[in-house]
Amino acid sequence: MDFLRLIRYKNLLMVLLTMVLTKYALIDSIFFSDISFKNYTLIHTTYLGITLTHYQFILFAFSILCITAGGYIINDIFDTETDKINKPLKVIIDTSISKKKAWVVYYFTSILGFILGTYLSFTTENNLYSFFFLGTILALFLYSKYLKKTLFIGNLLVSALLGLVVFITVIFNEPKAHNSNLLEVISNMATSIRLLLIMITYIVFSVLTNLIREIIKDIEDINGDLKIKANTLPILFGRKRAAKVAFFFSAILLVFLLIILQSLVKEYLLLSYGILFILLPLLYFMYKLWFSESKKEFSQLSNLMKVIMLFGILSMVLFKFNS
């Protein structure tokens, strides 16, 4: 159980859900009219195989989960002292698991994730994609060691990395059709553009929601961060101003959602879902954020934002009914 807490298994499940729904709900519903384990029929073109088979996708997902778990472990290793102040009852390293064992697990998960990711990159003839895995490992280490203590850069980096989950899942799984005539070329190009726009929508949503949550977590952890002389937003400008910055990005997210919902006026299922499960919770979140002051209130806001993020990811399922 301590090991599961160390690797943040609940967060890993969220990452796994994002990858599974991106592939099997979003991409498949946009590109395929008939799906089986052996043959894939594109809506406009017959294509035998896909960038990643079901077996390869399992390796791909496991690779991403290993690297993500490694990121959580290295973050806990460097945050041991601050965690003793911010969340003393939840400290794992140096209490349930030694720091030496934590380092071993970190190296094992990160190296295994990199090996699997590199293997898939080369076997699918996308050699350059291996740099995504290496770059993510390095970025997570730099974030935990240095950038987490800086003003806003660390927040933006870790939010971008979480948005990268959708991006890398798409580029590994988007089918490459064999077009035999001009009509097929145009049709499949239009389909690819549609996927690109949807992918960008989910990436922007993921980055903004995670950025807001990172700022709120910094407000929660201000006491521990003060001990290590970090230069986070609430330390430099105070809790109230940091909360207003989080509110500002929430307003940007609200405008973004309104634009997206406006484009879905004829997609009644997606529109209704977006209003009920994303827009209204976000408005409630913004209302609570404006008046929040205590650590407990900010902790509740952090959990509420996770719920909004979950509903955003689950909306991919609806493409199965709108394809």
N, C-alpha and C positions, 0 to 999 in steps of 0.2 A: 504493500500500500504506500509506503514511503517513497518507493521508486516511482510509482505512478504519479504521486504528488510532485516529485522532482521534475518529471518531464512534462508536467501540466497536461495530463491526459484529456481533460475537458477541452482545452484549447486545441489540442491535436485532433480531437474529434471534429471540431469546427473546421479545421483546415482540410481534413479528409472529406467532410461533407461538401465543402466548396469544390474540391477536385472532382468528386463523383458526380455531382449535379452539373458541373460545367461540361463534363464529357457526355454523360448519359442522358441528361435532360436538355441542356442547351444546344450543344453541338449536334447531337444525333437528331433532335427534333427539327433543326434548321436544314440539315443536309440530307437526311435519309428518310426514305419512305418505307423501306423494308429492312429490318435489321435481324441478323442471325449471327451465330458464332463463326461462320465461315464466309458468308457473302454479305456485302453491303451494297445496296442499290441506292445510288444518288438520285435525288429528285429529278435531275435532268440527264444524268450520265450513269452508266453502270461501271462500278469500280470494285474490283476484287481486292480486298484487304483495306487497311487503314494505316495511318502513320504509326499508331500503337495498337497492337492486338490486345485482347482482354488480359492475357498473361503479362504482356509488357506494361500495360497500365498499372497492374498491381505492383510491379517493380518500380515504376515511376512514382506512384503514390507513396510507397514505402521509403523511397529515396528522399522525397520531400519531407516526410514525417520524421525521418532520422535527423535530417539537417535542422528542422524546426525544434525537435527535442534537444538537440545539441545547443541550440541558441538559448533555450530556457535554462539549461544546466549551467552554461558559462555565465549567464546573467546572474544566477543564484550564487555562483562561486564568488564573483566580484562584489555581490551585494550582501554578503553575509553580515557585515557590521551594521549596515543600514536596516536590514530586515529585523535585526534584534531589537531595534527601536520601533520601526513601523508596524511590524506584525510578529511579535515575539513568540506567539503560540503556533505560528506556521513555519518557523525556521526549521529546515531539514538538515542542511549541511552543518557539520560540527556538532549535531545533536543526534540525529538518527543515522546519518550517513557521513562518513569522514570526507574531508576535502580531497584527500588522495583518491578515494574511490570515485568521487564525483568527477575528477579530472579524467580518470580511466574511462568512465562511461561517456564523457564528453568526446574524447578522442575516438572512441569506438563508433559512436553514432555518427559523428561528423565524417569520419573517413569512410564508413560503410555507405553513407548517403552519397558521398562524392563518387565512390567507385561505381555504385549502381547507376547514378545519373550519367557518368561518363560512358559506361557500357551501353546504355540506351542511346546516347547521342551518337556513338560510332556505329552501332548496329542499325540505326535508322538513317544513317548517312547524313546526320546533322551534327557534324563534329564540333562546330563552334558553339552549339548549345551547352557543351560541357562547362563553358565559362560561367553560365548562369549558376551552376551548382557551386563551383569554386568561389565565385564572387559573393554569393550569398553567405557562405561560411565565413569568409573574411569580413564581410560587412557586419555580420552578427557579433563577431569577436570584437571588432573595433567599436561597435555600439556599446557593448557591455563594459569594455575596458576604458574607453575614453569619451565617446560621443554622448553617452547617456547623461553625462554631467554638464554638457554644454547647453547653451540657450537654443532651444527649438530644433537644432540640427538633428539631434538624436531622435526626437519625436517624429520628425519628418521622415527620417531614414527607415525606422522600424515600420511606419505606416506604409511607406512605399514598398517595402519588402513583403508585407502582407497582401498588398494589391498585386504584387508580382505572381502570387499563387494562381490567380485567374489567368494572367497573361501567359505564363509558361505552360499551363494546362492546355490553353487554346493552341499555341504554336506547335505543341507536340502532337496534338490530336486532330488538327484540321486536315481533312482529306485532300489529297492532290488528285484531282480528276484528270482523266485522259480525254481531252476534248477532241472530237472528231470533225466538228464543223463550227462555223462562226456563231450559229445560234446557241450552241452549247457553251462556247466561250463566254458570250455575253451573259447568258443565264447564270452560269456558275460564278462569274465575276460579281454579278449583282448579289448573289447569295453570300459570297465572301465579304462583300462590303457591309451587308446587313449584320453578319457575325461580328465584324470589326466594330461597328457602332455599338452593338449590344455589349461587347467585351469592354469597350471604353467606359460605358455607363456603369458597369459593375466595378471596374477598377477605381473610377472616381468615387463611387459610393463607399467602397472598401477603404480607400485612403482617407477620405474625410471622416468617416465614423471612427476609424482607428486613431486618427490624429486628435479628435476631440477627446476620446477616451484616454489617450496618453497624457494629455494636458491635465485631465481630471485626476489621473493616477499620480502625477507629480504634485498636485495640490494635496492629495491624501498623504503622500510620503515626504512632505516638506521637513518634518523633524529629523528623519534619518538622513536626508540629503544635506541638511545643514551641517551634520557631523562630519561628512566627507568633503565639505566645502564645494558642493556642486553649484553650478550656475544655471539652475533650471528657472523656468518662467516665474513660478510663484515665489522663489527665493529672491530674485532680482526685482520683481515688481509687486510682490505681495499676492495673497490668496485672492482677494477681490478682483484685482486687475487681471490675474490669470484666468479667473472664472469668466470674466467679460471677454477675454480672448477666445475661450472655449465657446462662449455664446455667439461670438462673431462667426466662427467657423460653422456653428450649428445653423446660423442664418444663411450662410452660403449653401450648406447642405439642403436647407429648406427650399431655397430658390431653385437649386438644381433639381430637386424632386418635383417641384411644381412644373418645371419645364418638361420633365420626362412624362409626368402624368398628363400634361396637356397634349403631348404627342400620342397618348394612348386613349384618346376620347372614343375611338371606335372599338377598342379592345376592352370590352366591358369587364371581363374576368380579371385581367391584369390591373385595370383602373380601380376596380372595387377593392382588390387585395391591397394595392398600393396605398389607398386612402385609409383603409381600416387598420392595417397591420404595420405600416411604416410612417405615413404622414401624421396620423393622429398621435401615435406614441412619441414621435419626434416633437410635436407641439407641446405635449405634456412634459417631455424632457426639458425643453427650453424654459417652460414656465417654472419648473422646479429648480433649474440651474440658476435662474435669475435671483432666487431668494435663498439659495443654499449657503450655509456658512460652516457647519460642523463637518468633521471628518466622516461621521456616520452618514450624513446626507450626501456627501460626495461619493462615498462607497456605494450607496444605493443608486446614484446616477450612473456610476461606472457599470453596474449590473444591468441597469435599464438600457444603456447603450449596447451592451452585448446582446440583449434581446432584440433590439432593432436590427443589429447586424445579422442575427440569425434569421429573422423574418425576411431580410433582404436576400440572403442566400437561398432560402426556401422558395422565393419567387421564381427561381429557375424552373421549378417543377411545372409551373403554369404554361411554359412553352410547349410542353407535351400536348396540351389541350388547345393550343392556339396555332399549331403548325399546320 
